[in-house]
């Protein structure tokens, strides 16, 4: 799976005044037989704020509907399973990463969609399947963004004697880079980084992870820093821990790090080495009542068009999943800084990278997550 670098040259400005946004939104076709509210599950923090600014606030202004947010997408699969079993699905739209969308699709909890029928064509005349390309990873997934999980580090650590990490393997080098680290309390990405830093090549990574010896090898590598790790479960934790000086480096989503660096002006920098790319997007819960489903379809068609995905990049450093939206990446809505260099798909940030193997993780995550949590508890 390949990712396209951003089309930075000649990127058009798309700074739009709120009145203009409202005018565009007011041109929405009417929504026939639609509910007057939506409950959306997402991730909270800076990412959810970008969704509200680019999507739901102008949509609600144009349509008069109310939107309720649930900030627990990190538990989306478990919560949707439980809701389906109870016969009471409270969510109208759920934001998930690629592997979770695959699992929800495989289990029949997410609705299959015809992307060319549901979504708007690109502003360049392309069909949605042409415009989104490889970002359409399964029949249920409605792409929004490309993001990465990478590392931030403080730039003012006296014990480092002027050194700054250049490799992700600095996370395992407590001699040159002493201090607490932050890692996610989930299995994905941690095993990959551990094996890469134990000498496994990118091409052999998942072949090694397929074996018992490979999993043991990854956990043994993580054992070398286990006592130095603060484990996080929400993406907002690492930026806060960095800002408070409780950790010296830590993993999180690149947009969260952009916020603490560019918006909060903390002494933090980004380490792009072996960033792990993911697609993030919507799934629609299966078997929604007709009025709720009609509202969701109406919203999704509008919220994933070329302009709206371009608008989101004014608020957070995640790349729009549509190729036609990429030339719209311009300046931050409030800071006025160019967003292109902060995007994970900027060619200068893509020296070493992985693309999350969502199919492999959909097949293996439950077992490896159980194994990882047992390792954490010991």
C-alpha positions as YAML, in Angstrom:
chain: A
units: angstrom
residues:
- id: 1
  name: UNK
  ca: [0.00, 0.00, 0.00]
- id: 2
  name: UNK
  ca: [1.45, 3.36, -1.01]
- id: 3
  name: UNK
  ca: [0.67, 6.85, 0.17]
- id: 4
  name: UNK
  ca: [0.80, 9.91, -2.03]
- id: 5
  name: UNK
  ca: [2.99, 12.78, -0.83]
- id: 6
  name: UNK
  ca: [1.09, 16.05, -0.54]
- id: 7
  name: UNK
  ca: [0.76, 18.29, -3.56]
- id: 8
  name: UNK
  ca: [2.54, 21.19, -1.94]
- id: 9
  name: UNK
  ca: [3.59, 23.13, -5.02]
- id: 10
  name: UNK
  ca: [1.07, 25.76, -6.00]
- id: 11
  name: UNK
  ca: [-1.34, 24.85, -3.25]
- id: 12
  name: UNK
  ca: [-4.35, 27.08, -3.42]
- id: 13
  name: UNK
  ca: [-5.45, 29.20, -0.49]
- id: 14
  name: UNK
  ca: [-8.79, 28.21, 0.92]
- id: 15
  name: UNK
  ca: [-9.23, 30.55, 3.86]
- id: 16
  name: UNK
  ca: [-13.00, 31.04, 4.00]
- id: 17
  name: UNK
  ca: [-14.88, 33.46, 6.17]
- id: 18
  name: UNK
  ca: [-17.54, 31.91, 8.40]
- id: 19
  name: UNK
  ca: [-20.28, 33.68, 6.43]
- id: 20
  name: UNK
  ca: [-19.04, 32.05, 3.24]
- id: 21
  name: UNK
  ca: [-19.02, 28.66, 4.90]
- id: 22
  name: UNK
  ca: [-22.59, 29.20, 6.04]
- id: 23
  name: UNK
  ca: [-23.60, 30.28, 2.54]
- id: 24
  name: UNK
  ca: [-22.11, 27.11, 1.04]
- id: 25
  name: UNK
  ca: [-23.76, 24.99, 3.70]
- id: 26
  name: UNK
  ca: [-27.10, 26.68, 3.07]
- id: 27
  name: UNK
  ca: [-27.00, 25.32, -0.49]
- id: 28
  name: UNK
  ca: [-27.41, 21.79, 0.80]
- id: 29
  name: UNK
  ca: [-30.32, 19.94, -0.75]
- id: 30
  name: UNK
  ca: [-33.15, 19.23, 1.68]
- id: 31
  name: UNK
  ca: [-32.96, 16.05, 3.72]
- id: 32
  name: UNK
  ca: [-36.17, 14.10, 3.23]
- id: 33
  name: UNK
  ca: [-37.54, 12.01, 6.11]
- id: 34
  name: UNK
  ca: [-34.52, 12.76, 8.31]
- id: 35
  name: UNK
  ca: [-34.02, 12.88, 12.05]
- id: 36
  name: UNK
  ca: [-33.23, 16.25, 13.63]
- id: 37
  name: UNK
  ca: [-30.21, 15.07, 15.62]
- id: 38
  name: UNK
  ca: [-27.11, 12.90, 15.40]
- id: 39
  name: UNK
  ca: [-24.88, 11.20, 17.95]
- id: 40
  name: UNK
  ca: [-21.32, 10.91, 16.66]
- id: 41
  name: UNK
  ca: [-18.52, 8.92, 18.26]
- id: 42
  name: UNK
  ca: [-15.03, 10.32, 17.80]
- id: 43
  name: UNK
  ca: [-11.72, 10.79, 19.60]
- id: 44
  name: UNK
  ca: [-12.09, 14.06, 21.50]
- id: 45
  name: UNK
  ca: [-9.31, 16.61, 21.66]
- id: 46
  name: UNK
  ca: [-7.86, 18.59, 18.76]
- id: 47
  name: UNK
  ca: [-9.06, 16.12, 16.14]
- id: 48
  name: UNK
  ca: [-12.69, 16.24, 17.21]
- id: 49
  name: UNK
  ca: [-12.46, 20.03, 17.35]
- id: 50
  name: UNK
  ca: [-11.30, 20.04, 13.73]
- id: 51
  name: UNK
  ca: [-14.33, 17.92, 12.80]
- id: 52
  name: UNK
  ca: [-16.64, 20.30, 14.61]
- id: 53
  name: UNK
  ca: [-15.14, 23.40, 12.96]
- id: 54
  name: UNK
  ca: [-15.02, 21.95, 9.44]
- id: 55
  name: UNK
  ca: [-18.12, 19.73, 9.44]
- id: 56
  name: UNK
  ca: [-20.72, 19.74, 12.16]
- id: 57
  name: UNK
  ca: [-20.90, 23.42, 13.12]
- id: 58
  name: UNK
  ca: [-21.57, 24.70, 9.58]
- id: 59
  name: UNK
  ca: [-23.85, 21.74, 8.88]
- id: 60
  name: UNK
  ca: [-25.88, 22.36, 12.03]
- id: 61
  name: UNK
  ca: [-26.09, 26.06, 11.20]
- id: 62
  name: UNK
  ca: [-27.52, 25.23, 7.78]
- id: 63
  name: UNK
  ca: [-29.90, 22.48, 8.86]
- id: 64
  name: UNK
  ca: [-30.82, 23.31, 12.44]
- id: 65
  name: UNK
  ca: [-30.03, 19.83, 13.74]
- id: 66
  name: UNK
  ca: [-28.29, 19.11, 17.04]
- id: 67
  name: UNK
  ca: [-25.13, 17.00, 17.33]
- id: 68
  name: UNK
  ca: [-24.07, 15.07, 20.43]
- id: 69
  name: UNK
  ca: [-20.50, 13.79, 20.68]
- id: 70
  name: UNK
  ca: [-19.23, 10.62, 22.35]
- id: 71
  name: UNK
  ca: [-15.44, 10.74, 22.81]
- id: 72
  name: UNK
  ca: [-14.68, 7.02, 23.02]
- id: 73
  name: UNK
  ca: [-13.57, 5.90, 19.56]
- id: 74
  name: UNK
  ca: [-10.67, 4.05, 21.16]
- id: 75
  name: UNK
  ca: [-13.36, 1.65, 22.43]
- id: 76
  name: UNK
  ca: [-15.50, 1.73, 19.29]
- id: 77
  name: UNK
  ca: [-15.43, -1.97, 18.49]
- id: 78
  name: UNK
  ca: [-16.34, -3.08, 22.02]
- id: 79
  name: UNK
  ca: [-19.04, -0.44, 22.40]
- id: 80
  name: UNK
  ca: [-20.66, -1.21, 19.05]
- id: 81
  name: UNK
  ca: [-20.62, -4.94, 19.83]
- id: 82
  name: UNK
  ca: [-22.32, -4.31, 23.17]
- id: 83
  name: UNK
  ca: [-24.89, -1.94, 21.68]
- id: 84
  name: UNK
  ca: [-25.75, -4.39, 18.91]
- id: 85
  name: UNK
  ca: [-26.15, -7.23, 21.39]
- id: 86
  name: UNK
  ca: [-28.46, -5.05, 23.51]
- id: 87
  name: UNK
  ca: [-30.49, -4.09, 20.46]
- id: 88
  name: UNK
  ca: [-29.99, -0.40, 21.19]
- id: 89
  name: UNK
  ca: [-27.49, 1.41, 18.95]
- id: 90
  name: UNK
  ca: [-27.08, 4.97, 20.29]
- id: 91
  name: UNK
  ca: [-24.51, 6.02, 17.68]
- id: 92
  name: UNK
  ca: [-25.43, 7.39, 14.26]
- id: 93
  name: UNK
  ca: [-21.87, 7.72, 12.98]
- id: 94
  name: UNK
  ca: [-18.61, 6.34, 14.34]
- id: 95
  name: UNK
  ca: [-15.07, 7.54, 13.66]
- id: 96
  name: UNK
  ca: [-12.55, 4.67, 13.56]
- id: 97
  name: UNK
  ca: [-9.10, 3.73, 12.35]
- id: 98
  name: UNK
  ca: [-8.71, 1.33, 9.44]
- id: 99
  name: UNK
  ca: [-8.24, -1.95, 11.36]
- id: 100
  name: UNK
  ca: [-11.30, -1.30, 13.53]
- id: 101
  name: UNK
  ca: [-13.38, -0.55, 10.44]
- id: 102
  name: UNK
  ca: [-12.31, -3.89, 8.98]
- id: 103
  name: UNK
  ca: [-13.31, -5.78, 12.11]
- id: 104
  name: UNK
  ca: [-16.66, -3.98, 12.37]
- id: 105
  name: UNK
  ca: [-17.31, -4.67, 8.70]
- id: 106
  name: UNK
  ca: [-16.37, -8.34, 9.01]
- id: 107
  name: UNK
  ca: [-18.70, -8.71, 12.01]
- id: 108
  name: UNK
  ca: [-21.64, -7.06, 10.26]
- id: 109
  name: UNK
  ca: [-21.73, -4.19, 12.77]
- id: 110
  name: UNK
  ca: [-20.94, -1.54, 10.13]
- id: 111
  name: UNK
  ca: [-23.05, -0.96, 7.04]
- id: 112
  name: UNK
  ca: [-21.60, -1.67, 3.60]
- id: 113
  name: UNK
  ca: [-21.84, 1.36, 1.32]
- id: 114
  name: UNK
  ca: [-21.57, 2.14, -2.38]
- id: 115
  name: UNK
  ca: [-18.98, 4.90, -2.26]
- id: 116
  name: UNK
  ca: [-19.80, 6.27, -5.71]
- id: 117
  name: UNK
  ca: [-23.49, 6.45, -4.83]
- id: 118
  name: UNK
  ca: [-23.16, 7.74, -1.25]
- id: 119
  name: UNK
  ca: [-20.32, 10.27, -1.60]
- id: 120
  name: UNK
  ca: [-19.99, 13.40, -3.70]
- id: 121
  name: UNK
  ca: [-17.71, 13.43, -6.76]
- id: 122
  name: UNK
  ca: [-14.46, 15.38, -6.55]
- id: 123
  name: UNK
  ca: [-14.42, 19.02, -7.57]
- id: 124
  name: UNK
  ca: [-12.18, 17.95, -10.46]
- id: 125
  name: UNK
  ca: [-14.88, 15.61, -11.81]
- id: 126
  name: UNK
  ca: [-13.35, 12.44, -10.40]
- id: 127
  name: UNK
  ca: [-15.56, 9.72, -8.97]
- id: 128
  name: UNK
  ca: [-15.23, 9.10, -5.22]
- id: 129
  name: UNK
  ca: [-13.48, 5.77, -5.83]
- id: 130
  name: UNK
  ca: [-10.97, 7.50, -8.10]
- id: 131
  name: UNK
  ca: [-10.53, 10.45, -5.74]
- id: 132
  name: UNK
  ca: [-10.11, 8.45, -2.52]
- id: 133
  name: UNK
  ca: [-8.17, 5.64, -4.20]
- id: 134
  name: UNK
  ca: [-6.38, 3.32, -1.76]
- id: 135
  name: UNK
  ca: [-7.98, 5.11, 1.20]
- id: 136
  name: UNK
  ca: [-11.17, 3.10, 0.53]
- id: 137
  name: UNK
  ca: [-9.86, 0.07, 2.38]
- id: 138
  name: UNK
  ca: [-13.12, -1.89, 2.63]
- id: 139
  name: UNK
  ca: [-16.82, -1.79, 1.76]
- id: 140
  name: UNK
  ca: [-17.82, -0.10, 5.04]
- id: 141
  name: UNK
  ca: [-15.09, 2.55, 5.46]
- id: 142
  name: UNK
  ca: [-15.72, 6.20, 4.49]
- id: 143
  name: UNK
  ca: [-12.27, 7.86, 4.51]
- id: 144
  name: UNK
  ca: [-11.53, 11.25, 6.04]
- id: 145
  name: UNK
  ca: [-7.85, 11.65, 6.76]
- id: 146
  name: UNK
  ca: [-4.37, 10.18, 6.63]
- id: 147
  name: UNK
  ca: [-2.59, 10.54, 9.97]
- id: 148
  name: UNK
  ca: [0.40, 9.04, 11.63]
- id: 149
  name: UNK
  ca: [1.47, 7.91, 15.06]
- id: 150
  name: UNK
  ca: [4.93, 9.22, 15.78]
- id: 151
  name: UNK
  ca: [7.05, 10.64, 18.58]
- id: 152
  name: UNK
  ca: [7.45, 14.01, 20.20]
- id: 153
  name: UNK
  ca: [10.37, 14.92, 22.43]
- id: 154
  name: UNK
  ca: [11.37, 17.81, 24.63]
- id: 155
  name: UNK
  ca: [14.17, 19.99, 23.32]
- id: 156
  name: UNK
  ca: [15.35, 21.32, 26.70]
- id: 157
  name: UNK
  ca: [16.65, 18.22, 28.52]
- id: 158
  name: UNK
  ca: [19.99, 19.16, 30.09]
- id: 159
  name: UNK
  ca: [21.04, 15.52, 30.60]
- id: 160
  name: UNK
  ca: [20.99, 15.02, 26.83]
- id: 161
  name: UNK
  ca: [23.91, 17.48, 26.49]
- id: 162
  name: UNK
  ca: [22.61, 19.02, 23.29]
- id: 163
  name: UNK
  ca: [21.71, 15.73, 21.61]
- id: 164
  name: UNK
  ca: [18.36, 15.33, 19.92]
- id: 165
  name: UNK
  ca: [16.93, 11.98, 18.81]
- id: 166
  name: UNK
  ca: [17.13, 11.30, 15.08]
- id: 167
  name: UNK
  ca: [15.88, 7.70, 15.12]
- id: 168
  name: UNK
  ca: [12.81, 6.13, 16.66]
- id: 169
  name: UNK
  ca: [15.21, 3.74, 18.37]
- id: 170
  name: UNK
  ca: [16.12, 6.58, 20.74]
- id: 171
  name: UNK
  ca: [13.06, 5.42, 22.67]
- id: 172
  name: UNK
  ca: [15.13, 2.37, 23.69]
- id: 173
  name: UNK
  ca: [18.34, 4.32, 24.36]
- id: 174
  name: UNK
  ca: [18.03, 5.36, 27.98]
- id: 175
  name: UNK
  ca: [21.78, 5.99, 28.27]
- id: 176
  name: UNK
  ca: [21.97, 8.84, 25.76]
- id: 177
  name: UNK
  ca: [18.37, 9.93, 26.27]
- id: 178
  name: UNK
  ca: [17.46, 9.34, 29.94]
- id: 179
  name: UNK
  ca: [13.99, 10.09, 31.23]
- id: 180
  name: UNK
  ca: [10.46, 8.71, 31.20]
- id: 181
  name: UNK
  ca: [8.89, 7.71, 27.91]
- id: 182
  name: UNK
  ca: [5.23, 7.64, 26.91]
- id: 183
  name: UNK
  ca: [3.82, 4.68, 24.94]
- id: 184
  name: UNK
  ca: [0.26, 3.70, 24.14]
- id: 185
  name: UNK
  ca: [-1.26, 1.03, 26.34]
- id: 186
  name: UNK
  ca: [-2.24, -1.01, 23.28]
- id: 187
  name: UNK
  ca: [-0.32, -3.51, 21.25]
- id: 188
  name: UNK
  ca: [-0.37, -1.93, 17.80]
- id: 189
  name: UNK
  ca: [2.74, -0.03, 16.73]
- id: 190
  name: UNK
  ca: [4.66, -0.87, 19.91]
- id: 191
  name: UNK
  ca: [5.53, -4.34, 18.58]
- id: 192
  name: UNK
  ca: [6.54, -2.95, 15.19]
- id: 193
  name: UNK
  ca: [8.85, -0.31, 16.68]
- id: 194
  name: UNK
  ca: [10.38, -2.86, 19.03]
- id: 195
  name: UNK
  ca: [11.24, -5.25, 16.20]
- id: 196
  name: UNK
  ca: [12.55, -2.48, 13.92]
- id: 197
  name: UNK
  ca: [14.85, -1.39, 16.71]
- id: 198
  name: UNK
  ca: [15.91, -4.98, 17.28]
- id: 199
  name: UNK
  ca: [17.18, -5.27, 13.73]
- id: 200
  name: UNK
  ca: [14.16, -6.62, 11.81]
- id: 201
  name: UNK
  ca: [13.76, -5.13, 8.34]
- id: 202
  name: UNK
  ca: [10.55, -3.43, 7.23]
- id: 203
  name: UNK
  ca: [9.93, -6.10, 4.59]
- id: 204
  name: UNK
  ca: [10.15, -8.93, 7.16]
- id: 205
  name: UNK
  ca: [8.28, -7.21, 9.96]
- id: 206
  name: UNK
  ca: [4.89, -8.93, 9.81]
- id: 207
  name: UNK
  ca: [6.41, -12.29, 8.86]
- id: 208
  name: UNK
  ca: [8.38, -12.14, 12.09]
- id: 209
  name: UNK
  ca: [5.32, -11.04, 14.07]
- id: 210
  name: UNK
  ca: [3.43, -14.07, 12.74]
- id: 211
  name: UNK
  ca: [5.66, -16.30, 14.87]
- id: 212
  name: UNK
  ca: [5.69, -16.94, 18.60]
- id: 213
  name: UNK
  ca: [9.42, -16.19, 18.59]
- id: 214
  name: UNK
  ca: [8.77, -12.83, 16.92]
- id: 215
  name: UNK
  ca: [6.22, -11.75, 19.52]
- id: 216
  name: UNK
  ca: [8.57, -12.84, 22.32]
- id: 217
  name: UNK
  ca: [11.39, -10.91, 20.67]
- id: 218
  name: UNK
  ca: [9.30, -7.73, 20.51]
- id: 219
  name: UNK
  ca: [8.18, -8.02, 24.13]
- id: 220
  name: UNK
  ca: [11.76, -8.69, 25.24]
- id: 221
  name: UNK
  ca: [12.82, -5.46, 23.55]
- id: 222
  name: UNK
  ca: [10.03, -3.56, 25.28]
- id: 223
  name: UNK
  ca: [11.11, -5.16, 28.56]
- id: 224
  name: UNK
  ca: [14.35, -3.16, 28.34]
- id: 225
  name: UNK
  ca: [12.45, 0.10, 28.91]
- id: 226
  name: UNK
  ca: [9.31, -1.10, 30.72]
- id: 227
  name: UNK
  ca: [10.29, 0.58, 33.99]
- id: 228
  name: UNK
  ca: [10.83, 3.88, 32.16]
- id: 229
  name: UNK
  ca: [7.44, 3.98, 30.43]
- id: 230
  name: UNK
  ca: [4.29, 5.89, 31.33]
- id: 231
  name: UNK
  ca: [1.47, 4.18, 29.45]
- id: 232
  name: UNK
  ca: [-1.25, 6.27, 27.86]
- id: 233
  name: UNK
  ca: [-4.72, 5.40, 26.58]
- id: 234
  name: UNK
  ca: [-5.93, 8.72, 25.15]
- id: 235
  name: UNK
  ca: [-4.08, 10.67, 22.48]
- id: 236
  name: UNK
  ca: [-4.20, 13.89, 24.51]
- id: 237
  name: UNK
  ca: [-2.09, 12.40, 27.31]
- id: 238
  name: UNK
  ca: [1.32, 12.46, 25.63]
- id: 239
  name: UNK
  ca: [1.19, 16.18, 24.70]
- id: 240
  name: UNK
  ca: [0.15, 17.00, 28.27]
- id: 241
  name: UNK
  ca: [2.86, 14.79, 29.76]
- id: 242
  name: UNK
  ca: [5.43, 16.44, 27.49]
- id: 243
  name: UNK
  ca: [4.21, 19.92, 28.35]
- id: 244
  name: UNK
  ca: [4.35, 19.13, 32.08]
- id: 245
  name: UNK
  ca: [7.83, 17.61, 31.77]
- id: 246
  name: UNK
  ca: [6.67, 14.25, 33.14]
- id: 247
  name: UNK
  ca: [8.10, 12.47, 30.08]
- id: 248
  name: UNK
  ca: [10.99, 13.39, 27.80]
- id: 249
  name: UNK
  ca: [9.60, 11.66, 24.69]
- id: 250
  name: UNK
  ca: [6.44, 9.84, 23.76]
- id: 251
  name: UNK
  ca: [4.26, 8.48, 21.00]
- id: 252
  name: UNK
  ca: [0.95, 9.93, 19.93]
- id: 253
  name: UNK
  ca: [-0.89, 11.13, 16.84]
- id: 254
  name: UNK
  ca: [0.95, 13.71, 14.79]
- id: 255
  name: UNK
  ca: [-1.95, 16.17, 15.02]
- id: 256
  name: UNK
  ca: [-1.76, 16.12, 18.80]
- id: 257
  name: UNK
  ca: [1.94, 16.93, 18.63]
- id: 258
  name: UNK
  ca: [1.29, 19.72, 16.15]
- id: 259
  name: UNK
  ca: [-1.06, 21.25, 18.70]
- id: 260
  name: UNK
  ca: [1.45, 21.23, 21.56]
- id: 261
  name: UNK
  ca: [4.28, 22.49, 19.29]
- id: 262
  name: UNK
  ca: [2.59, 25.09, 17.08]
- id: 263
  name: UNK
  ca: [-0.45, 26.14, 19.09]
- id: 264
  name: UNK
  ca: [0.91, 25.90, 22.64]
- id: 265
  name: UNK
  ca: [4.52, 26.83, 21.76]
- id: 266
  name: UNK
  ca: [6.00, 24.21, 24.09]
- id: 267
  name: UNK
  ca: [9.70, 23.20, 23.86]
- id: 268
  name: UNK
  ca: [8.77, 20.07, 21.93]
- id: 269
  name: UNK
  ca: [9.77, 18.81, 18.50]
- id: 270
  name: UNK
  ca: [8.60, 16.02, 16.21]
- id: 271
  name: UNK
  ca: [10.46, 12.82, 15.38]
- id: 272
  name: UNK
  ca: [9.09, 11.53, 12.07]
- id: 273
  name: UNK
  ca: [11.35, 8.46, 11.83]
- id: 274
  name: UNK
  ca: [9.26, 5.30, 11.35]
- id: 275
  name: UNK
  ca: [5.99, 7.12, 11.75]
- id: 276
  name: UNK
  ca: [3.10, 4.69, 11.27]
- id: 277
  name: UNK
  ca: [0.44, 5.83, 8.81]
- id: 278
  name: UNK
  ca: [-3.21, 5.07, 9.32]
- id: 279
  name: UNK
  ca: [-6.40, 5.94, 7.55]
- id: 280
  name: UNK
  ca: [-9.18, 7.28, 9.71]
- id: 281
  name: UNK
  ca: [-12.80, 7.69, 8.70]
- id: 282
  name: UNK
  ca: [-16.45, 7.01, 9.33]
- id: 283
  name: UNK
  ca: [-18.45, 3.83, 9.61]
- id: 284
  name: UNK
  ca: [-22.24, 3.83, 9.75]
- id: 285
  name: UNK
  ca: [-23.71, 1.36, 12.25]
- id: 286
  name: UNK
  ca: [-25.71, -1.38, 10.59]
- id: 287
  name: UNK
  ca: [-29.52, -1.40, 10.76]
- id: 288
  name: UNK
  ca: [-30.12, 2.21, 11.78]
- id: 289
  name: UNK
  ca: [-33.77, 3.32, 11.65]
- id: 290
  name: UNK
  ca: [-34.66, 4.98, 8.35]
- id: 291
  name: UNK
  ca: [-34.84, 8.60, 9.60]
- id: 292
  name: UNK
  ca: [-31.47, 8.34, 11.35]
- id: 293
  name: UNK
  ca: [-29.86, 6.65, 8.36]
- id: 294
  name: UNK
  ca: [-31.17, 9.31, 5.97]
- id: 295
  name: UNK
  ca: [-29.69, 12.05, 8.16]
- id: 296
  name: UNK
  ca: [-26.34, 10.32, 8.34]
- id: 297
  name: UNK
  ca: [-26.17, 9.82, 4.57]
- id: 298
  name: UNK
  ca: [-27.06, 13.47, 4.01]
- id: 299
  name: UNK
  ca: [-24.36, 14.62, 6.41]
- id: 300
  name: UNK
  ca: [-21.65, 12.23, 5.20]
- id: 301
  name: UNK
  ca: [-22.05, 13.22, 1.54]
- id: 302
  name: UNK
  ca: [-21.52, 16.85, 2.47]
- id: 303
  name: UNK
  ca: [-18.84, 16.34, 5.13]
- id: 304
  name: UNK
  ca: [-16.56, 14.26, 2.87]
- id: 305
  name: UNK
  ca: [-16.66, 16.45, -0.24]
- id: 306
  name: UNK
  ca: [-13.54, 18.11, -1.61]
- id: 307
  name: UNK
  ca: [-14.00, 21.42, 0.17]
- id: 308
  name: UNK
  ca: [-14.92, 20.06, 3.58]
- id: 309
  name: UNK
  ca: [-11.94, 17.69, 3.75]
- id: 310
  name: UNK
  ca: [-9.74, 20.58, 2.67]
- id: 311
  name: UNK
  ca: [-11.31, 22.76, 5.37]
- id: 312
  name: UNK
  ca: [-10.40, 20.28, 8.11]
- id: 313
  name: UNK
  ca: [-6.69, 20.72, 7.29]
- id: 314
  name: UNK
  ca: [-7.00, 24.35, 8.46]
- id: 315
  name: UNK
  ca: [-7.36, 23.12, 12.01]
- id: 316
  name: UNK
  ca: [-5.14, 20.04, 12.33]
- id: 317
  name: UNK
  ca: [-2.09, 18.56, 10.64]
- id: 318
  name: UNK
  ca: [-3.79, 15.54, 9.12]
- id: 319
  name: UNK
  ca: [-3.91, 15.02, 5.39]
- id: 320
  name: UNK
  ca: [-7.27, 14.85, 3.63]
- id: 321
  name: UNK
  ca: [-7.92, 11.42, 2.15]
- id: 322
  name: UNK
  ca: [-9.23, 12.82, -1.17]
- id: 323
  name: UNK
  ca: [-6.61, 13.65, -3.79]
- id: 324
  name: UNK
  ca: [-8.75, 16.60, -4.96]
- id: 325
  name: UNK
  ca: [-8.61, 18.08, -1.43]
- id: 326
  name: UNK
  ca: [-4.84, 18.02, -1.14]
- id: 327
  name: UNK
  ca: [-4.20, 21.20, -3.20]
- id: 328
  name: UNK
  ca: [-6.46, 23.03, -0.74]
- id: 329
  name: UNK
  ca: [-4.03, 22.44, 2.13]
- id: 330
  name: UNK
  ca: [-2.83, 25.94, 2.90]
- id: 331
  name: UNK
  ca: [-2.59, 27.88, 6.16]
- id: 332
  name: UNK
  ca: [-3.84, 27.28, 9.67]
- id: 333
  name: UNK
  ca: [-7.15, 29.07, 10.29]
- id: 334
  name: UNK
  ca: [-5.89, 30.86, 13.42]
- id: 335
  name: UNK
  ca: [-2.09, 30.76, 13.36]
- id: 336
  name: UNK
  ca: [-1.61, 31.60, 9.68]
- id: 337
  name: UNK
  ca: [1.28, 29.13, 9.34]
- id: 338
  name: UNK
  ca: [1.65, 26.89, 6.30]
- id: 339
  name: UNK
  ca: [0.25, 23.46, 7.09]
- id: 340
  name: UNK
  ca: [1.99, 21.50, 4.33]
- id: 341
  name: UNK
  ca: [5.32, 21.02, 6.15]
- id: 342
  name: UNK
  ca: [3.48, 19.69, 9.21]
- id: 343
  name: UNK
  ca: [1.61, 16.99, 7.29]
- id: 344
  name: UNK
  ca: [2.83, 13.40, 7.75]
- id: 345
  name: UNK
  ca: [2.67, 12.90, 3.98]
- id: 346
  name: UNK
  ca: [5.01, 15.81, 3.27]
- id: 347
  name: UNK
  ca: [7.85, 14.12, 1.29]
- id: 348
  name: UNK
  ca: [10.42, 15.55, 3.73]
- id: 349
  name: UNK
  ca: [8.73, 13.67, 6.58]
- id: 350
  name: UNK
  ca: [8.59, 10.32, 4.80]
- id: 351
  name: UNK
  ca: [12.20, 9.09, 5.01]
- id: 352
  name: UNK
  ca: [11.21, 5.98, 6.97]
- id: 353
  name: UNK
  ca: [7.57, 5.08, 7.47]
- id: 354
  name: UNK
  ca: [5.17, 2.19, 7.89]
- id: 355
  name: UNK
  ca: [1.58, 1.87, 6.73]
- id: 356
  name: UNK
  ca: [-0.55, 0.13, 9.33]
- id: 357
  name: UNK
  ca: [-1.37, -3.30, 7.91]
- id: 358
  name: UNK
  ca: [-5.07, -3.11, 8.75]
- id: 359
  name: UNK
  ca: [-5.90, -6.56, 7.36]
- id: 360
  name: UNK
  ca: [-3.14, -8.23, 9.39]
- id: 361
  name: UNK
  ca: [-4.21, -6.40, 12.53]
- id: 362
  name: UNK
  ca: [-7.89, -7.14, 11.96]
- id: 363
  name: UNK
  ca: [-6.96, -10.84, 11.99]
- id: 364
  name: UNK
  ca: [-4.50, -10.73, 14.89]
- id: 365
  name: UNK
  ca: [-5.32, -7.82, 17.17]
- id: 366
  name: UNK
  ca: [-7.58, -9.57, 19.67]
- id: 367
  name: UNK
  ca: [-5.07, -12.32, 20.44]
- id: 368
  name: UNK
  ca: [-2.05, -10.04, 20.55]
- id: 369
  name: UNK
  ca: [-3.89, -7.43, 22.63]
- id: 370
  name: UNK
  ca: [-4.65, -10.09, 25.23]
- id: 371
  name: UNK
  ca: [-1.01, -11.15, 25.18]
- id: 372
  name: UNK
  ca: [0.21, -7.55, 25.47]
- id: 373
  name: UNK
  ca: [-2.09, -6.70, 28.39]
- id: 374
  name: UNK
  ca: [-0.89, -9.82, 30.23]
- id: 375
  name: UNK
  ca: [2.71, -8.70, 29.63]
- id: 376
  name: UNK
  ca: [1.86, -5.24, 31.00]
- id: 377
  name: UNK
  ca: [0.34, -6.75, 34.13]
- id: 378
  name: UNK
  ca: [3.45, -8.81, 34.98]
...
